[in-house]
Each structure stands twice: as C-alpha cells, then as structure tokens.
Amino acid sequence: MPSDTPPVLLTTSRLNLALLPPEGAARVLAYHEANREHLGPVSPARPDNFFTVTWWRSRLSQDAEDWRRGLALRLFLLPRESPLPFAPVLGSVSLTDIRRGPLQSCEMGFGLDFRHQGQGLMSEAVLAVCDYAFGPLGLHRIQANHLPENHRSAAVLRRVGFSVEGLARELVLIDGRWRDHVLTAKLAPQPPAG
C-alpha cells in the first residue's frame, strides 16, 4: 500500500510541492489537458500517448526512479488547502540533469496552469525549490532557460534572483523549429564571512 506522504514534500504559505506517485497520473493528465494550448507553444514535441493516464503513470514511476538515483526531481504544485491525495495539480517545477562532482548544478523547468497566473504562485514555488536545491541537495548552480518572448517566465526568474547570462541560438526544437533561448542562472548564497 502506498504511503500518503510523498518522498519529497516542500511546503510554502499556499502550496504543497510534491513528488507524486503513479496514482497521481489522472491529476497530472487533467492539468496537461486543461493547459494543452497554453503550454504547447513553449514545449518540445510530446509523444503520441502523452495525453493518457498510462503515459503519466509510467512517467511518474520514472520520476521516482530518477529521484532515487539522484538524477532529477519533478515536483507538482498542489493547493495547500486540499488533502494531498486529492489536490488538483496547478503546475510543476523540475530540477533535471543534476550533476555532481565539481559542477553541483542542474537545469530548472516550470509551468503553471493558465487559470492561476498572476497570483505569484510560480515565484513562490520556484523560490522554495531553489532553497531546497541549495540547502538539502547541496547544489551550487541552477540554470533555467526560456524563449525570448516568454515574458512571464523571465519575470519569475528575475523576481527570484536569476541573472541573464546570454542567448543560446537554436537551442530547443519546438513545433518543428529550432528556437533561441535566454540563458539564466542562480548561484547558491555565499556563507557569511567569518
């Protein structure tokens, strides 16, 4: 019987950010179906079965394995006032390509339900994940990229302390075209000089 407590659960004033088990597939699918037009134009190609519970059960299983192996962490935004097993998915924040050794870095991606934009939820979630990455995970650098015209993502990253580092030409294949991305990064806070 699965535990009611996810292996990773971060809490903010309005959100729970949880690594969901395969049983959460229908909730994740509902989020993606509701945001198909909103997220589609900024997302790489998706597999043909992306909009199925079967695909999401498999993806959530893989997410758990990726976390266990220290490769990635995909957290889903859930409203705090709803019980964890039933809370609707409002968005996601992921840390992928976690690199150890002399790099101690990762890539961050995020998305938010269009019906919840403009409330500061994404900034709240990204800040909590950054704190977790720099605290318990011990990372030094988080990189996040966005399309130049994606002003909402740019504003979130700026608000939580990411700095623009450049422009990567033709970085990601989206909708059949290689698209430029603005490169940003945030570094772990320096300990006070003692």
MARLO-738446 format. One record per residue (C-alpha): residue in three letters; x negated, y, z negated. Coordinates in steps of 0.5 Angstrom, whole numbers, plus 2048, in hexadecimal, padded with zeros to 3 digits. Layout:
<atoms>
(atom ALA (X Y Z)),
...
</atoms>
This chain:
<atoms>
(atom MET (800 800 800)),
(atom PRO (7FD 807 802)),
(atom SER (7FB 80C 7FD)),
(atom ASP (800 812 7FC)),
(atom THR (7F9 816 7FB)),
(atom PRO (7F5 817 802)),
(atom PRO (7EE 816 802)),
(atom VAL (7ED 81E 803)),
(atom LEU (7F2 823 800)),
(atom LEU (7F0 82A 800)),
(atom THR (7F5 82F 7FC)),
(atom THR (7F6 836 7FE)),
(atom SER (7FB 83B 7FB)),
(atom ARG (800 839 800)),
(atom LEU (7FD 833 804)),
(atom ASN (7FB 82C 803)),
(atom LEU (7F6 82A 808)),
(atom ALA (7F6 822 808)),
(atom LEU (7F2 81C 80C)),
(atom LEU (7F9 819 80E)),
(atom PRO (7F9 811 80E)),
(atom PRO (7FC 80E 814)),
(atom GLU (803 80E 811)),
(atom GLY (803 816 813)),
(atom ALA (803 814 81A)),
(atom ALA (80A 817 81B)),
(atom ARG (809 81D 818)),
(atom VAL (803 81F 81C)),
(atom LEU (806 81D 822)),
(atom ALA (80C 821 820)),
(atom TYR (807 827 81F)),
(atom HIS (804 826 826)),
(atom GLU (80A 825 82A)),
(atom ALA (80D 82C 827)),
(atom ASN (807 82F 829)),
(atom ARG (805 82C 830)),
(atom GLU (806 833 833)),
(atom HIS (802 836 82E)),
(atom LEU (7FC 832 82D)),
(atom GLY (7FC 82F 834)),
(atom PRO (7F9 835 838)),
(atom VAL (7F3 835 833)),
(atom SER (7F2 82E 832)),
(atom PRO (7EE 829 836)),
(atom ALA (7F1 823 83A)),
(atom ARG (7F5 81E 836)),
(atom PRO (7F6 817 837)),
(atom ASP (7FD 815 83A)),
(atom ASN (7FF 812 834)),
(atom PHE (7FD 818 830)),
(atom PHE (805 819 82E)),
(atom THR (806 813 82B)),
(atom VAL (806 810 824)),
(atom THR (802 80A 826)),
(atom TRP (7FC 80F 828)),
(atom TRP (7FD 813 822)),
(atom ARG (7FD 80D 81D)),
(atom SER (7F6 80B 821)),
(atom ARG (7F3 812 821)),
(atom LEU (7F5 813 819)),
(atom SER (7F2 80C 818)),
(atom GLN (7EB 80E 81C)),
(atom ASP (7EB 815 818)),
(atom ALA (7EB 811 811)),
(atom GLU (7E5 80D 814)),
(atom ASP (7E2 813 817)),
(atom TRP (7E2 816 810)),
(atom ARG (7E0 80F 80C)),
(atom ARG (7DA 80F 811)),
(atom GLY (7D8 817 810)),
(atom LEU (7D9 819 817)),
(atom ALA (7E0 81D 817)),
(atom LEU (7E5 820 812)),
(atom ARG (7EC 822 815)),
(atom LEU (7F1 825 810)),
(atom PHE (7F8 827 811)),
(atom LEU (7FC 82D 80F)),
(atom LEU (802 82B 80A)),
(atom PRO (806 830 807)),
(atom ARG (805 82F 7FF)),
(atom GLU (80C 82F 7FD)),
(atom SER (80D 829 801)),
(atom PRO (80C 822 7FE)),
(atom LEU (805 81F 801)),
(atom PRO (808 819 805)),
(atom PHE (80E 81D 808)),
(atom ALA (80B 824 809)),
(atom PRO (80B 827 810)),
(atom VAL (805 828 814)),
(atom LEU (803 82F 815)),
(atom GLY (7FC 82F 818)),
(atom SER (7F6 82C 818)),
(atom VAL (7EE 82D 816)),
(atom SER (7E9 829 818)),
(atom LEU (7E1 828 817)),
(atom THR (7DE 824 81C)),
(atom ASP (7D7 822 81F)),
(atom ILE (7D5 822 817)),
(atom ARG (7CD 822 818)),
(atom ARG (7C9 821 812)),
(atom GLY (7C1 821 811)),
(atom PRO (7BE 828 813)),
(atom LEU (7C5 82A 816)),
(atom GLN (7CA 829 811)),
(atom SER (7CF 82C 816)),
(atom CYS (7D6 82B 819)),
(atom GLU (7DB 82D 81E)),
(atom MET (7E2 830 81C)),
(atom GLY (7E8 830 81F)),
(atom PHE (7EF 832 81D)),
(atom GLY (7F6 833 820)),
(atom LEU (7FD 836 81D)),
(atom ASP (804 835 81E)),
(atom PHE (806 83B 822)),
(atom ARG (80C 83C 81D)),
(atom HIS (807 83D 818)),
(atom GLN (803 842 81B)),
(atom GLY (801 849 818)),
(atom GLN (802 847 811)),
(atom GLY (7FB 846 80F)),
(atom LEU (7FB 83E 80E)),
(atom MET (7F6 83D 813)),
(atom SER (7F1 841 810)),
(atom GLU (7F3 83E 809)),
(atom ALA (7F2 837 80C)),
(atom VAL (7EB 839 80F)),
(atom LEU (7E8 83C 809)),
(atom ALA (7EA 836 805)),
(atom VAL (7E7 831 80A)),
(atom CYS (7E0 836 80A)),
(atom ASP (7E0 836 803)),
(atom TYR (7E0 82E 803)),
(atom ALA (7DB 82D 808)),
(atom PHE (7D6 832 805)),
(atom GLY (7D8 82F 7FE)),
(atom PRO (7D9 828 7FD)),
(atom LEU (7D7 826 804)),
(atom GLY (7D0 82A 804)),
(atom LEU (7D0 82D 80B)),
(atom HIS (7CC 833 80D)),
(atom ARG (7D0 835 813)),
(atom ILE (7D7 835 816)),
(atom GLN (7D7 836 81D)),
(atom ALA (7DE 838 821)),
(atom ASN (7DF 83A 828)),
(atom HIS (7E6 83D 82B)),
(atom LEU (7E8 83F 832)),
(atom PRO (7E6 847 833)),
(atom GLU (7EE 848 834)),
(atom ASN (7F0 845 82D)),
(atom HIS (7F0 84B 829)),
(atom ARG (7F4 847 823)),
(atom SER (7EE 842 822)),
(atom ALA (7E9 848 823)),
(atom ALA (7ED 84C 81E)),
(atom VAL (7ED 846 819)),
(atom LEU (7E6 844 81A)),
(atom ARG (7E4 84C 819)),
(atom ARG (7E8 84C 813)),
(atom VAL (7E5 846 80F)),
(atom GLY (7DE 848 811)),
(atom PHE (7DC 845 817)),
(atom SER (7D7 849 81C)),
(atom VAL (7D7 849 823)),
(atom GLU (7D0 846 826)),
(atom GLY (7D1 846 82D)),
(atom LEU (7D5 844 833)),
(atom ALA (7D5 83D 836)),
(atom ARG (7D6 83C 83D)),
(atom GLU (7DB 837 840)),
(atom LEU (7DA 833 839)),
(atom VAL (7E1 82F 839)),
(atom LEU (7E5 82C 83E)),
(atom ILE (7EC 82F 83D)),
(atom ASP (7F2 82E 842)),
(atom GLY (7ED 82C 848)),
(atom ARG (7E9 832 847)),
(atom TRP (7E2 833 843)),
(atom ARG (7E4 838 83E)),
(atom ASP (7DF 83D 83B)),
(atom HIS (7DF 83D 833)),
(atom VAL (7DD 842 82E)),
(atom LEU (7D8 83F 829)),
(atom THR (7D9 841 822)),
(atom ALA (7D5 83E 81B)),
(atom LYS (7D6 83F 814)),
(atom LEU (7D0 83D 80F)),
(atom ALA (7D0 83B 808)),
(atom PRO (7D0 840 803)),
(atom GLN (7C9 841 800)),
(atom PRO (7C8 840 7F9)),
(atom PRO (7C6 846 7F5)),
(atom ALA (7BF 847 7F4)),
(atom GLY (7BD 845 7ED)),
</atoms>
